[in-house]
Amino acid sequence: MIKKTTESYYLCAGPRAWGLEVGVSKKLASHVFGIMNDNLIIWPKKLSPDNCNPKNIHTIKTLVQNRNIVIMDRIKSEKTKVNICGHVNRSGENYLIGMTPYDKYPQFPDMTYMYKTYPHKAAKIVHTVGPKRFKEAALNSKIIWSEAVGLVAPVFHYIGYNIKGIGLNRVDLAKQFLL
């Protein structure tokens, strides 16, 4: 079991991509765990269905013993910070395909009400394009591009996590957010 912390954060991109210094305390289930300002920080060794699958996320849930997770994703948007209330997966991938049913979970999970939003804060739907296409995505005044939340959030939801999604358009905002 991991030490009890204030919050658990899942970084779709590792801490270096966010400009964060997070000491590694454990490696398990193709993920890395660290503590920063009394917050548990988790990130995949590599963002892929081999790493972000129901078995590994279930192992994380058992280890952490916390059903709440804040998934932080990089976005391209005119807004600096977005409270994510939904996503459109335009990546061409789905990390649940071929991975369900897992354990006692259903083959066809209900994906409604996936995100728990922050009260009294405006929330937006993001369009996930995946890591490769995210680099090439052009700023668009009508669409908020996301790198990966639409790939990993369904897996966390499938395993029973309460998800809050946060999109940030500048890496320096991550440090401010986690302080």
C-alpha positions as CSV (number, residue, x, y, z in Angstrom):
1,M,0.0,0.0,0.0
2,I,1.1,3.6,-0.7
3,K,1.4,6.2,2.0
4,K,-1.9,8.1,2.5
5,T,-1.8,11.4,0.7
6,T,-4.0,14.4,0.2
7,E,-4.9,13.8,-3.4
8,S,-4.0,11.3,-6.2
9,Y,-3.0,12.8,-9.6
10,Y,-2.5,10.9,-12.8
11,L,-0.3,12.6,-15.3
12,C,-1.0,11.5,-18.9
13,A,2.5,12.7,-19.8
14,G,5.3,12.1,-17.3
15,P,6.6,14.7,-14.9
16,R,9.4,15.9,-17.2
17,A,6.9,16.9,-19.8
18,W,5.3,19.1,-17.1
19,G,8.6,20.5,-15.8
20,L,8.0,18.8,-12.5
21,E,10.6,17.3,-10.1
22,V,8.9,14.2,-8.6
23,G,11.0,11.7,-6.7
24,V,10.2,8.1,-7.6
25,S,9.0,6.1,-4.7
26,K,7.7,3.0,-6.4
27,K,7.3,1.3,-9.8
28,L,4.5,-1.1,-10.3
29,A,1.9,-2.2,-12.9
30,S,3.9,-0.3,-15.7
31,H,3.4,2.9,-13.8
32,V,5.7,5.1,-11.6
33,F,4.6,6.6,-8.3
34,G,6.0,9.6,-6.5
35,I,5.0,12.1,-3.8
36,M,5.0,15.9,-4.4
37,N,3.6,18.3,-1.7
38,D,1.8,15.5,0.0
39,N,0.1,14.5,-3.3
40,L,0.5,11.1,-4.9
41,I,1.6,11.5,-8.5
42,I,1.2,8.5,-10.8
43,W,2.2,8.3,-14.5
44,P,2.6,5.5,-17.0
45,K,6.1,4.4,-18.0
46,K,4.7,4.8,-21.5
47,L,1.3,5.8,-22.6
48,S,-0.1,2.7,-24.3
49,P,-2.9,0.1,-24.0
50,D,-0.2,-2.3,-22.7
51,N,0.4,0.0,-19.7
52,C,-3.0,1.7,-19.2
53,N,-5.3,-1.3,-19.1
54,P,-7.9,-2.6,-16.7
55,K,-5.5,-5.0,-15.0
56,N,-2.8,-2.4,-14.3
57,I,-5.3,0.3,-13.2
58,H,-7.0,-2.2,-10.9
59,T,-3.6,-3.0,-9.4
60,I,-3.1,0.8,-8.8
61,K,-6.5,1.1,-7.2
62,T,-5.8,-1.8,-4.8
63,L,-2.4,-0.3,-3.9
64,V,-3.5,3.3,-3.5
65,Q,-6.8,2.4,-1.8
66,N,-8.4,5.6,-3.0
67,R,-11.3,5.8,-5.5
68,N,-10.7,9.4,-6.4
69,I,-8.2,10.5,-9.0
70,V,-7.4,13.8,-10.8
71,I,-6.3,13.2,-14.3
72,M,-4.1,16.0,-15.7
73,D,-3.7,16.3,-19.4
74,R,-2.0,18.7,-21.8
75,I,-4.4,20.7,-23.9
76,K,-4.2,23.2,-26.8
77,S,-6.7,25.9,-26.1
78,E,-7.1,29.6,-25.7
79,K,-8.0,28.9,-22.1
80,T,-5.1,28.1,-19.8
81,K,-7.0,25.7,-17.5
82,V,-10.0,23.6,-18.3
83,N,-12.2,21.7,-16.0
84,I,-13.0,18.6,-18.1
85,C,-16.6,17.3,-18.1
86,G,-16.4,15.0,-21.1
87,H,-14.3,14.0,-24.1
88,V,-14.5,13.0,-27.7
89,N,-11.9,10.4,-28.5
90,R,-10.6,11.2,-31.9
91,S,-7.3,9.3,-31.5
92,G,-8.3,6.2,-33.3
93,E,-7.5,4.1,-30.2
94,N,-9.5,2.8,-27.3
95,Y,-7.6,1.3,-24.4
96,L,-10.5,-0.9,-23.4
97,I,-10.8,-2.7,-26.7
98,G,-9.9,-6.4,-26.2
99,M,-9.4,-5.8,-22.5
100,T,-13.0,-6.4,-21.3
101,P,-14.5,-8.1,-19.5
102,Y,-11.8,-7.9,-16.8
103,D,-12.3,-9.7,-13.5
104,K,-15.9,-9.2,-12.4
105,Y,-16.3,-6.0,-14.4
106,P,-18.7,-5.9,-17.4
107,Q,-17.7,-6.4,-21.0
108,F,-19.6,-3.3,-22.1
109,P,-19.2,-0.6,-19.4
110,D,-21.5,2.4,-19.0
111,M,-19.4,5.5,-19.9
112,T,-22.0,8.1,-18.9
113,Y,-21.2,10.5,-16.0
114,M,-17.5,9.6,-16.3
115,Y,-16.2,12.9,-14.9
116,K,-17.0,14.5,-11.6
117,T,-16.5,18.3,-12.1
118,Y,-15.4,20.9,-9.7
119,P,-18.5,22.7,-8.3
120,H,-19.1,26.3,-9.4
121,K,-16.5,26.1,-12.1
122,A,-17.2,26.1,-15.9
123,A,-16.5,22.7,-17.5
124,K,-15.7,21.9,-21.1
125,I,-15.6,18.9,-23.4
126,V,-12.1,18.2,-24.9
127,H,-11.2,16.3,-28.1
128,T,-8.5,13.7,-27.5
129,V,-6.2,13.1,-30.5
130,G,-3.4,11.0,-28.9
131,P,0.2,11.9,-28.3
132,K,1.4,11.8,-31.9
133,R,-1.3,13.9,-33.3
134,F,-1.4,16.3,-30.4
135,K,2.0,17.6,-31.3
136,E,0.6,18.6,-34.7
137,A,-2.8,19.9,-33.6
138,A,-3.3,23.6,-34.4
139,L,-4.9,26.0,-31.9
140,N,-8.6,26.2,-32.7
141,S,-11.0,28.8,-31.1
142,K,-13.9,26.3,-31.1
143,I,-12.2,23.0,-30.1
144,I,-10.0,22.2,-27.1
145,W,-7.5,19.5,-28.1
146,S,-6.4,17.1,-25.5
147,E,-3.4,14.7,-25.7
148,A,-4.6,11.7,-23.8
149,V,-7.5,12.0,-21.2
150,G,-9.9,10.3,-23.6
151,L,-7.6,7.3,-23.7
152,V,-7.0,6.8,-20.0
153,A,-10.2,8.1,-18.3
154,P,-12.4,5.3,-19.6
155,V,-10.1,2.7,-18.1
156,F,-10.1,4.5,-14.7
157,H,-13.9,4.8,-14.9
158,Y,-14.3,1.1,-15.8
159,I,-12.3,0.2,-12.7
160,G,-14.6,2.4,-10.5
161,Y,-12.6,5.6,-10.0
162,N,-14.2,8.9,-9.4
163,I,-12.5,11.1,-12.0
164,K,-11.8,14.8,-12.1
165,G,-10.2,15.9,-15.3
166,I,-8.0,18.9,-15.6
167,G,-6.5,20.2,-18.9
168,L,-3.6,22.7,-18.8
169,N,-2.2,24.5,-21.9
170,R,1.1,25.5,-20.3
171,V,3.5,23.2,-18.5
172,D,4.4,25.8,-15.8
173,L,0.7,25.6,-14.6
174,A,1.1,22.1,-13.4
175,K,3.5,23.1,-10.6
176,Q,1.1,25.9,-9.5
177,F,-1.8,23.5,-9.6
178,L,0.0,20.9,-7.4
179,L,1.2,23.3,-4.8
